[in-house]
Amino acid sequence: MRTTLTIADPVYRQAKAEAARRGASVGSVVEAALRAYLEDASAPAPHLPPLTWSAANFRPGIDLDDMSAVWEMVDEGASFRDSAADARR
């Protein structure tokens, strides 16, 4: 299929140089680049390991369902590191 594209001059110069290096047409270089881009965009996302958590950084005695207690801890300026250090004591 023939079509007309508007391509920025620097991009066209790069495509033209790549075509010359390969001994190919600019159109075939653009098509290969577009094909690679579309294949990459449709590839499934990489598999991520499952999330895990540890109770090591939770502050003892804080009921996470009691938002007033949570906000009190935040208002005190307690950091998670302070909470973890308290838990180890």
Buried (B, 14 or more C-beta within 10 A) or exposed (E): EEEEEEEEEEEBEBBEEBBEEEEEEBEEBBEBBEEEEEEEEEEEEEEEEEEEEEEEEBBEEBEEEEEEBBEEBEEEEBEEEEBBEEBEE
